Amino acid sequence: MSVQRRIADQRTTDVDDRELLERIKQGEQEAFDAIFRRYYAPLVGVAQGMLRQRAVAEEIVQDVMFELWRRREKLVIGESLRAYLFQSARNRALNHIRHERVERLAEPRAREESSRPATAINQLVESELDAAVREAVGALPPPCREVFELSRTSGLRYAEIARVLGISVKTVEARMGRALRGLRERLAPWLPEGSEV
């Protein structure tokens, strides 16, 4: 298919989506069904690429679609409906990855704490370190933070991150480099000399 044909098809899809969105706002179930059929499979593909769990990806996309219907009357979409849905699915997948990471990090610590009595000082230091790490990651520019979390939290390779975000591998490498430099600077007081993030 030629580039011009793809652009024309995308414009047609955007017009169709705007019309369907207006009908959804009026409570038309058929319009919602059409959007669901059009985007369900591609959204599941994106979420599954990030999560590597089909069932969880399907659940996330169902949540995105449910929210579209639930908030239909108040929904304001600045960009295209397609972009809105894909961004919503990516955000929910990232939230799921963060939640899993927190659970994974908390599990060994909970076991360790139950096996040995922790002193108040140890608890304070661990609490401060956790807060410093969260703050340092949160302070990263959003594009760098997104690449960092996809790599370190969900274990995606650079090529997979590039595919999920629709950017080049070189861009992924550059953003990861900036993220690591930023974390090293912010966490310097907590790191032993010569250690890596």
Secondary structure as GFF3:
##gff-version 3
##sequence-region A 1 197
A	DSSP	alpha_helix	3	25	.	.	.	ID=ss1
A	DSSP	alpha_helix	29	51	.	.	.	ID=ss2
A	DSSP	alpha_helix	54	70	.	.	.	ID=ss3
A	DSSP	alpha_helix	81	115	.	.	.	ID=ss4
A	DSSP	alpha_helix	120	138	.	.	.	ID=ss5
A	DSSP	alpha_helix	142	152	.	.	.	ID=ss6
A	DSSP	alpha_helix	158	165	.	.	.	ID=ss7
A	DSSP	alpha_helix	169	187	.	.	.	ID=ss8
A	DSSP	three_ten_helix	188	190	.	.	.	ID=ss9
###
